[in-house]
Amino acid sequence: MLPFYKKVAYGMGRFGSSFLLTLTGLTSFYIYGAKFDLNWLLAGISLATSYVVIGLAHWLTGYYSDRFQSRLGRRKPFVILGAPGLALTAFLLFVPNWFLNTTDPSIELLVFGYYLFFLCSFKFFYAFLLTAFQAWMPEITEEDERPLVSGMQNTANWIANGLGLVLGFITPLLFVLEPLPGLSTTGLIIILAFCFITILFYLPSIALIREPPDLVIPERSMIEETKTVLKNRTYVGWIMIVGFLSFSLSALTAQVVGFAQEVLRLTSLAMLLPPAMALLVSIMVFLFLWIKAVKRFGKGKTLIVSMVILAELMILIPFFADLSRRIDSVLVATILFVPLAACMAMYYLMSYIVPADIAHLDSLESGTDRAGMYEGFKGVPLNMFQAVSALLLGWFLAASVETTGSTFVGFVWWGPVFAPFLFIAAIMLFFIDIDPDFETSKGEESKPEEETITDKVTVEE
């Protein structure tokens, strides 16, 4: 059993990295296109390439962290190097004006190269760090203590995602135009603070977490290990579902700040704060509501409902754009962002628990611990989907500028274009069981139905 203080140490680690990923996912595409005048298609190519990088990094890190042996263990060296690498590249991503005159059209390719390099570097270190860190969960926790550990981790995630979303909406207001477009002093302090927090919050895990000494290290090659996990029907189904889901969700996160700025015209702090705070409250409230729904209906059915609702909201984006011309845009933003955040919350809730369950079930049945491969390989198809999504999004905005002279049409009509992929994911989920029965796999007598369901769901409580 993991002592309580180690549970806390592991649970808090994800806060800083989750915040930085949410912030960069929301803002970097829009900021480089709107503030640093980078061609939207080039911004889309950068974003797409970064998804390819993070996908491959997840896969390679998963395999090598399963096999890596050192005095510090298998996973810890990746965390030690990954946390400062993530923090440094995140900071540099926001300050191209320190090195380049981004207002000079003749060096646009240099701005493109800068964005491409540091966004890809950031995504690499995120995968390098998080794949190894998440692979710890099924190794250092038992099934009966995983609910508490996951709850602590998910609480840190949700607070970080909420703050990242709020600050993401505000970030465009933290830029100044003179002498060059760039973050204000306040903006720099905020970004630096969270980069420092990212490193600081991983230190307890680095200092306290020890891997079990009896883990079975796979001896097969990466190809053999990949073939092994791809024989798991539930795993393959899940990564395809997440791929289609993330195709739409990555477009949503990249577009929502631009939609708020360019379409809803939320261009002041007073206008942004009410919907941003409502969004944060929605995330926290729906954490508990989704948990209760999962307890009653299961993870699969509840996720299907959330995806269908999210797809319908994205189809209605042009309606909300038109509505903002008729009534107060702050009210429109609040009405839209609250259910959007609620549906995104369900994906955040499931995205780490389901792979951990699959890896745990496999270890019970096969006797081999390959949590790193399960955690890592899912990033390959997932990020390939997101790469194609980013290319389509960049082309869509560039076409809007070329045909209409502005990004307005692109920011209004992206929703109906990307929504159908959520319906595909929802249909596929009908054929995949993401509610495993661990007791049956252990060969023990099944618990009473009510208790078993509670054990599965309280993973996030």
C-alpha positions, 0 to 999 in steps of 0.5 A: 500500500502507498502511504498517504503522503506519497499519494498526495505527492503523486496526485499533485504532480500533474497540476503544472503540466496540465495547466501549461498544456491547456494554456498552450493548446488554447492560446498558441495557435491563435496568438501566433496567427493574430498577435505575431502575424503568422500565416494561418496555414503555417500556424496550422502546419506547426500545430499539426507537426507538433501532434506528430512529434508528441504521438511518436514521443508517447510511443517511444517513451512508453516502450523505453520507460518500460525497459529502462533500468537505473538506480532510480528506477524505470520511470523516474529519470524521465520525470527528472528530465521532463519537468524542467524541459517542459517548463523551459520550452513552454516559456520560450514559446510565448516570447518569440519577440525576445529574439525576432522582429515578428512584425517584419514580413520578410522573416515570417519563415523565421517566426514559423521556424521558431513556433514550429521548433518550440511547440514541437519541443514542448509537446515532446517534453510533455510526452516524455514526462507524462507517459512515464509519470502516468505509467506509474499509476498501475504499478505503485497503486493497488486497485483498492487504493487507486480511487483515492490516488486518482481522485487526488490526481484528478483534482489537481488536473481539474483545477489546472485545466480550469485555471488554464482555461480561464487564463487562456481566455485572458492571455490575449489581453496580456499582450502589448503592441509596443515596441514589439507585440509580446507579453506584458510584464504581468503576462511574463510573471504569470507564465514564469510562475506557472513554469516554476510551479510545474517543476516544483510540484513534480519534486515530491514525486521525484523524492518520494515515489519508489517503484515496486522491486518485483515488476516484470520487465518485458524483454521483447522488442518495441515491435513485439510489444506494440503487436501485443497491445494491439491484440487487445480489442478494448484498447484498440477500440478505445484509441480509435474512439479517442482519435475521432473525439480528439479530432473535434476536441483539438479544433475546439481548444484551438478555436475557442479563444479566437471565437471569443475574441473575434466573433463574440468580441469579448475584448476586455477583462470585464467582458471575459471574466464572467464567462471564464469564471462560469466555465471554471465553476462548470468544470468543478461542478460537473466533476461530481455530476459526471462521477454520479452519472458514471456510478449509475450508468457506467463510463461508456454510456455517460461518455456517449451522452457527453459526446453527443451533447458536445457535437450538438453544441459545436453544430450550433456555433454559427447560431451562437455567433448570430445570437451575440448580435442580438443579445449581450455577448457576455451572456451568449458566451456564458450560455455556450461555454458552460455546457462546452466545459461540462462535456470537455470535463467528461473526456478529461475524466476518462482519458487517463483512467481508461488506459490505466484500467486496461493496463491493469487488467492486462497485467492481471491476465498476462503477468507482465507490466507494460503500462508504459506501452499502453500509455504511450502507444495511444498517443500515436493514433490520437495525435495523428488524428489531431495533426490532420485536424490542425492542418484542416483548421489552418487551411480553413482559416487561411481560406477564410482570410483569402476569400473574405479578407478576415478570419470571421467566417473561419471562426464562425463555421468551424464547429459544424465542420468538426462536429460529425467526428464526435458522432462517429466516436459515440457510435464506436463506443457502443461496441467497446466495454470500458467498464472492466471487472477486475474481480473476475480477472483475479479469479476471486468471487465477484463483489455485490453489484452495488459495491463493484460499481462504486469501486469502479466509479470512485476512481475520480472521487 
